[in-house]
Structures are given as C-alpha cells and as structure tokens.
Amino acid sequence: MIGPLLWCLVAPLLLAAVCLLLRSAVWPRWLALAGSLLTLAIGGYALLDFAQHPGADFRLQQSLAWSPDFGANLAVGVDGMGAAMLFLSGLVTAMATIVAWRHERSPGTYHALVLLLLAAMNGVFVALDLLVFYVSWEAVLLPMLPLVGVFGGPQRRYAALKFFAYTLAGSVTMLAMLLALWSVTPAAGRSVLVPASTIAAYSIDGGATLHGLPVLRTADSPIATVHVPRGFDLRHLALQANAWADARFLGWSLAAFGFLAVLLACLVKVPAVPLHTWLPHAHVQAPTAVSVLLAGVLLKLGVYGLYRVAWPLFPSQAIEWAPTLGVIALVGILWGAYAALGQRDLKRLVAYSSVSHMGFCLLGLASMTAVGAIGGLVQAVTHGLSSSLLFVLVGVVYDRAHHRDVAGFGGLMRPMPRFAWLLLVAALAGAGLPGLAGFVGELLALLGAFTAKGSFPWLAAIATLSVVLSAAYMLWTVKRVAFGPLRHAEHATFPDCDRRELAAMLPLVVLLVVLGCWPAPLVNALRPACEALLMHVQGALR
Amino acid sequence: MSTGALSVVVWLLPLVTAVVVGCLRSAKLAHYAAAAAMAVAAVLAASMAVTVVGGGVAVQGPHALWLDLGSFTLGVGTLIDPMSAVMATIVCVLAAVVLVFNAWYMHDDPLAARFPWQFCGFVAAMLGVVLSDNLFLTFCCWELVGLGSYLLIGFWFDKPAASDDPDYQSNKGRGARGVLEHQLSPAHAQLKAFVMNRVGDAGFLLGIGALLVASLLAGRSGDVLAFSQLATLASAEPVGTATFLGLSASSLLGLGALGIFAGAIGKSAQFPLHTWLPDAMQGPTTASSIIHAATMVAAGVFLVARCYPLFSPDALLVVGWTGGITCLLAASIACVQWDLKAVLAYSTVSQLGLMFVGLAAGAAHGGRDAGLAHLFTHAFAKCLLFLCAGAVIHAVHGCQDLHRLGGLRKRMPITAWASLLAVLALGGFPLLSGFFSKDAVLAASLSAALADGGAAYGPFVLASVGSLLTAAYMLRWWLSIFAGRERDAELVHHAHDPSPAAAIAMCVLLPFTLALPWTIGDWLHVQHGETHGPAMVLALSLLAIGGVFAGWVFWWAPSKGHDVAGALATNLRRLHVACSELWGIDRLWDRVFTRGLGQTLAKATARLDLGSAERLAALQDVANAPDEVSLDGLVDDAARGAWRLGRAGSWFHGGGLTVYVTAAFVLATVAALVGALQ
C-alpha cells in the first residue's frame, strides 16, 4: 500500500518511464502536468491540514523497510515546512510544464527529465530518513545536467558543467557526514536524555512515544530517556545532537565537521555569496521553463536543508555559526542587489535578484528567533512564486524579440499591455510591496533579526537598505522594458501574452496577492515547526 | 451604523469602486460613477466626523488579527478620532471633486478610462493610512500610497523625455535651467518618486524595528505596534534598566520616532528627499491636485501627528529644523520658476515644511493642532489651485511658461477669480482659511522658541522668511497668468473656462477657502496663547510686504514698461542662478546617489562578480577566456587547478617504483606528524 507522500515520489518516476516509452509528442506534456498537479494536490492538502490544525508533528507518515540491518528505511512524512515546500514544488513544476508546452524540443525526453526532477525534489521535501534525503538531493542533479546542458542556450555546456561540478562538490561532503554519523553510533543504538518540552512539542500521544520510540520517564521529571536505534531517521539523529557534539571524527569534532559539510552543500544551492556564480550561468543558458524550476524550487533545497538537517542535527554548531551566517546573508542581500542593478541581460538580472532575496531566508534562520525562522521559510515560498513569474515574463519577451538585453526594449506597454502589467506586478512583488506576498517574508525575517541577540539588529538595519535597492533594480527594469516611447518600430507588432502564457502566470499572481493579503494560513502552518526547531536548537545551550 | 463599522465602509468603498470602475469601458461613466462613490464616502466620513469631533473622543473601530507570531501580533483595524475623521472627509471630498473635473480634463485622452480605478485605489490606500489603528497597517497602506502615486505620475507612460520632446522644447521658458531634461519624463519621474520614497521608508522600517524592540524590552506582548500601546509605552516610566545593544527603552523610542520621521521626509517631500515632488509634475495635473492636497504628501504630516506621543523635544527639534529649512529652500526656488506647475510644486514643498514647523512646536504650545490645521486648509487651497492650473494648461494647449501667459482673466473669469481666492488663502489673507492656520503655526512656533530659546528659534525664523516669500511667489504666479495684457495673443486665442461640470467642481471648493468655523479651528481647538497677537501682526506684515513687492515687480512695473524682475535677476545674479539651479540638490542627488552609489557601484559589482562582457562571451572555450580578476574567474581557476592536479595524477598512475616509494614516504611522514600533534 502506497501512501500519498510516497506517491509524490513514485508517480513522477512511473510517469517519466511512460514518457520515455511513448513515442508521442503530445502525451508527455499531459503526463508531466498530471504528475505536478498530483504533487500540488497532496502538498496543498497537507498545507491546509497544518493551517487548520497547527502542530509540529510529522503527518502522512509512511515507512518502508529498506535495509533493516543498516537502519535505513524509505521513510516519508511532512511537517508544516515540508508541506509548504511540497506545495511549491508541485505548483512551480506545473507552471513550468505549461510554459514549455509546445516549445520543447523532443517532448518525450524533456518531460521525462522534468518528472525525474520533480520526483527528486519531492524526495528531499518529504524525506524523514537522511539516506532518502541524500539520495534525492543528489538525484536532483542528474536530470538538471541534461536539462541545462542539452536543452539550453549556446554556452550550455559550460553552464551545465559548472552547475554540476559546483553542486556535486558541495554535496560530496554531505555523504561523508552521513557515513560518519553512522560509524560513530553503536550497533545497539544509544539512550539519550530528552527535555520534556521537546516531547510536548513533537509527541502525538501525550508523551508515551516520541517519533515512534517509547519514552521512559519518571513522574514529573523534566528530563526523559529515549533509546534511539542506529539508523538514518532524521528525527532520531536530531535527538542524538549531544552525542554528535561529543564524538570525534578524523580528529575533528563530529558535529563541527558535519555541520560544515551540510552548510557547504546548502550554501552552494541557496546560493550564498561567494558560492553563487554558477547561478547566473545556469539561468542564462537554461530554457525558460528550467529557469523557472531552478529559481522556483531548486534554490529552496538549500534553505530547506539547513532547516531540516543542519539546524536539528548540529544545534550548538548552528548557534556558534549563526553570526557568521548572518553576515554571509547580509553580504548576499546587498551584493545580489547591486549586481542585479548592474546587469543588462534580463535573465541574469532576475538571477541576481534571487541571490539577494534568498539572503533573507538565511538572515531569518540565522537570527535564531522563531519569527525570523518563519520569515525565512515564507520568503522561500514567496520567492518561488515571484521569481517564477519573472522568469516566465522574461521568456515571453525573449520568444518575441529573441534577445534579453534590457537596453533593447522600451515602451512595451503599448503593444503588450497584459505583459507590462504582469511585469509590474512581478517587479513589485520582488520589491516587497505590501499586499503582495514578497513583503511578508522580508518583513518577518527583518523583524526577527531586529529582535534577535548579538549583532543581528545591526545586520537587519543594514539589510533594510535592500528596500531601496530592490525597488531600484526592479522598477528601473520595468521602466526600461515597458514604459517610455516604443524604442523599436518592429516591437509594435509583438502579440500580447497568449492563453498558454497567461495560464502559467495567473495562478502565481493570484497566490502572490492572496498570500500577500492573508498570509495567516501559511504562517500558521509553519509556526509550530519553526518554534519547535528553535526550542530544540536553544535547548542545546543547556 | 456604528462609527467603527462606518469607518470600514468608508475605507473599503473606494477599494470596491476601484475594482468596479476598472471593469467599465466608458471613461466618462467610470469617472462619474467613481465620483458618486467618493461623494457617498465623503458623506459617510463626514457623519463619522460629526460624531467624534463633537465629543472630542477617539473610537476604536473593528480590529482583526493579521498574524500571530507568538511573542507579538500584527493586526489590522481602524481608529476614528477627530484628526482621522476630518482627514478622511477631506480626502473623499477632494477625490470626488477631482474626479468630476478630470472627466472634462481628459475628455479626449485615449487613456482616460485608466484614471478612475488607479485614482480610487490611491484614495483607498490613503484612507488606510488615515484610519489605521496601528503602525504596521499604516506602513502597508503607506507603501500602497506610494504605488498609487507611482501609477498616476507615470500615467502618460510613453511620453518621451523632455530632451527628446519637441512640445516641451518649444514650450519651455527662457529661464529653464536646473532641470535634468533627459530624465524628465513620466516613466522616470514615477521611478524617482518611488525609489526616493523608499529611502524614507527604509527609515520607517527601522523605526518600526526600534519600536518593536522597545516594546518587547518593556515586557509587552500582543499588538505592540497599536498606536494606543505605543502611546502608553511612551508615557510610561521606564521599566527596569533593561537595555538592548546598550540602548535603553527611551532611546529606542527616540530612534523609532526619528525613523518614522524619515518616512515622513520621503513621503512629504522634505529636504533632502524633496526632489521627487517637482518631477512628479510629469503626471496629469489632476493627479497632482490630489497628490499635493490630500493623498500623498499629507500622509507624512499626518503620520507625525499620529505618532506625536513618541516624539521627544529633541526629536521635535529635528522635525522643526527640517521643516524650516525645507520651507525657506523651496520658497526661494518657487520664486524663480518659469513653469506654472513647478511654482505650485515648490509651493507645496514649502507649505509642508511650514506644517512640520508647526508640529515641532510641541503639544504644550498647540503645535500639533496648528500643523494639522495648516494641513487641512492647505489641502483645499492647493487642490483648487491645481485644478485652476489644469484649466489654464488645457486652455493654452499645454504651454506652462509664465513668461508667455498673461491677461487670461478676461477669457477665463471663473478660473481667474477662483484661483485668486485660493492664492490669497494660501498667502494668509485675513478672513481666508490660511490666515488662521498660518497664524496658528507661527504663534505656536514663536511660543516654543520663547520657551526653549536657542536652537528653537531656528524653525520660527526660517518659517517666517518662508511665509514672506509665499505671498510673493503666489501673487507672482497669479499676476503672470491672469493679470496684465495678453503677451502671446496666438497662444491664448482659444482660451476659455472649463465645462460647466468642471467649473462647478472648482466652485465647490471655494467655500472651503474661507475662514468659516467648519474649515479650521473650531473642530481642532487650536490654542490661542499669548503669542497669538504678535504672530498675527507678523503674518500680516509678511503678507503685506511680500504682496506689495510682487504687485510692484510683476504688475505695476510691467504695466509702466519697466522690467524690474529682469533687473533684479541681473543684480542678484548668483542668488538667482542658485535658485534656478534648484540649489544644485537635484544634480547632487543624481551624481552621488543615482550615478555614484547606484549605477557605478552596481556596474563595478557586476564586473567583479562575473567579469567583463568579453569574458562572458568567451566562455565557450574555458581555456582561452580573458585573464582578469573576477569572482567567477577565480572559481574557474580553481577548477582548472583541480583539472591539472588530475592530469598530474594520471602521470602518478603510470609512474615507476621511485614514484610510489616517494609517495609512500611522504604519506607516512604526514601521518606521523598528524599523529604526533594530537
């Protein structure tokens, strides 16, 4: 019997196989759409469930034994964070499929790759087992390599190789971490002490069990004992945080080594300055739909990895590194914004705006406040919506003009009013205008950092500068593309956005407005998970 | 209906109207439907005002939770007190009037159907700022006000820059200088307005952060950004000695107040962020009439009045000096502008400065009421002036050069006399509205100066000189357009008053320029302290001097054939050039911020990040890419290094016995060293 979350993994894989077997040009599109809509439905259902019944527990859990001796299971389940990301993954993939509709070379192969990518991304978001997480994490690279390197622009090989090598180098370290964790654990497992607050946050049966493990607790004691078996269950690994801090690996503290390994893998994906230069190349060379997937979902893997692995498993290292990470986030916010301001290629411009926006995810998480952590995840979701919209719009204009030089446009409001208005909405969402979703994440991340300890208020104060910079690079772009007199006479005949393009954009616009005006469901779904995470991390201090 | 529910209706009616009229195809229908809705909103707002002003009470309207974040919450809700009820009424009245006028003003504009919905959205955002009961909602609506102005300023989106515009080049005046023509277009003006506002908004956001921290430090929770909470926070004795980054709760409150004022500097176009407002004249004149009167620039003054309890005497001194400097600076520029709309724009900047001078006097000296009173009286007068300016520009086919107009009073009598009334009201002529509000501002400011002495005299002196110039440049404006002879007969040949509907819309505003009890004072209980008498004498003398001077230079002397204005400009050349060049502030901003900190730094960052365009073009062939330092190039260098290492490794694989022995020896040494060190 396969549960809903497992279907999110299995269905895209099966559909991908069908795509490859079918010799049809039409069916693969519908199959890709079906796969992504299935993910969207399941993610949406889970997200609504968490919005209505908030909780830090994992739902829709399922575990299939994989290798019992090794302690590895095909275990899936989502909390609020995972549900939000799964929803995003389904939505963005669906939009990307519509964008590519009838515009892809060899549809069978293309959509099979997209479905593979979807399965891998979903795997990361629903994994409850570190091994599943790692395999999915690496599996994301496999379809991305041909999607950029075969289906991309003239310099696609350079861009694909750079992307592949960069992200692989980042994640190899994660494999070493994974093996190290296993190797230092006794075969019989170990008993760990767990504070009652953790049990209260995560236990779904009043404290009898925690993450499927029986809790041994004398009455009224603030500390309980849980025996954790050897294995890769992420929640069990998090319970052993103190053990990792005490263990040694190759002369290092295992926690220090493991945290840095995960941090490197995630910062490359986010991407954080100075590890970001693969992103502009990949975006510029990738076809529109792949750019949408890259910006909309793939960058979020890095953020999610920090929330799901780095913070829970190595809390004291997280506290130690948070100020540094805050500085990295700030540098990314400002560097990305300035670099975006200096670009002429529209795609590269949007890519750098992503670098800037993703900095807020890091800032929020690093601030070590619940508000900031919620803000970081909200920012991840809303940036997925707004950057996807921007990339679709760049694709629209590229299809007509066959170039992306911002200086080569002007006055498109006259021939393409729908395009121009949508571009304005997307730009304003990127600039963090209240009423559109981009504002919520930025605001919460900043408020979190303001109220945080140490240097964070100063970092937040400087990061506020991005309010000016984002308005400048976004609206300057709108001005150069859509306003002013028509620059080239041949642009006057450009057709406005057609139904396919509108179908790919309007859902994003609607969500940007709805989440901008009423973010409570999303925030309520994320809040318990973020608060429990923060409690877990701060518990490591004692 | 309860007052609270009424406030929600007043707020949402423009929003719903915006959606409805956005769907209408007929521009005329959309204008009149929107105007009717605004009129209804105005009546509702007025009934609300009658309730709260009579009792002098504040009513908390409905309040809903927006986000619950654990340690604090963010909410949306309304607060109706005399200040917000009166302001909401003014906003709705002016909105209805401007919409009726605009139906005529844009009757042959193909884009006209876009105006009503953008306008109604703008009004709804402003009503949000006015009626909001907490700082968070105020900030959201504040930003949306910025969006509204962005859309309306860029209304004629495909108009070319002034430097490429033959109409502009043929119509521009002799004295045209100081303006950066290649940047003077609706598309650039809207960008400039939004980004410069964002500079202030960044400060606003910092202020919110400081207030949030101060509240949490004082051990508060719940909706800590509600105005009622902030007021009690400011009045409460500091609890404990908790500090944050070495800042006590009270200094954080001070920081919060200054942050909020930074937002007000941006939105209310105060020095040094004032340069966006004159450029915003690129929008339709009717849009200017609402932006300058009620919806955009008023927001800053209103916000400071709303957050008044947070402002300590020191913070108010900053407010006062900023307002005073702006008042005088803008007035000096207004005196020498050739463009009839630019004079009005700098006049607005100057009057806003005066309002801040009033506010800065402090509650004890009646400063808050004085500043608000001037905000209200100025709103009607300035809205009327812009409508008249729109009528004139329409009548003379877009010419805005004061040197070429003249003598229009005969062809446009309604416009001429209506605008004269507005000019006199703005100048502070007795029995007109501005007389009382300006007197109140000067009286409050003088009272504060006498009480505090020292630096507190600055705002008063600056505002007094500014008032003197106000009388002069406003009279110059009116005399140049309507008085004297027709200087360009061809230009004014077809000039006529606007259509009856538009003329009625103008005339509706006339009673509001009179000093009737219901325009000022009575509702707001402006305090008339001991300085009232001296201030009134001062205001009247300033008006008399400025008015007589302007009458002599621009009416009597030209009628006798003397060019006194020209002689003055020659003799005071340096001053004249400085004023005409806008004191160089526009250029400075352009050079330091737009180009320097903006474009140059951005280009440098982009270059340092990915390298030059040549490098990017050559990336096909990694080996032959130009050798230059960039972040991305370093990554490639590292990759190339690893590749060479790999090549070396392949030699290692094929190597002989010596290689292996050497390698084993090195490895063993390293291992021993590592082991020994541990």
Interface residues (C-beta under 8 A of the other chain):
Chain A: P154 Q155 Y158 K162 A165 Y166 G251 P274 T277 W278 P280 H281 W335 Y338 A339 A340 L341 G342 Q343 R348 Y352 A370 V371 I374 G411 M413 R414 L428 L433 P434 G435 F439 L444 L446 L447 F450 T451 P457 W458 A460 A461 T464 L465 V467 V468 A471 A472 Y473 L475 W476 K479 A482 F483 G484 P485 L486 P519 A520 V523 N524 R527 E531
Chain B: L65 W66 L67 D68 L69 G70 S71 F139 C140 C141 E143 L144 L147 Y150 G154 F157 D158 K159 P160 A161 D164 S185 P186 A187 H188 Q190 L191 F194 V195 R198 V199 D201 A202 L205 L206 I208 G209 A210 L212 V213 L216 F244 L245 G598 Q599 L601 A602 K603 A604 T605 A606 R607 D609 L610 L619 Q620 V622 L631 D632 V635 A639 V674 Q678
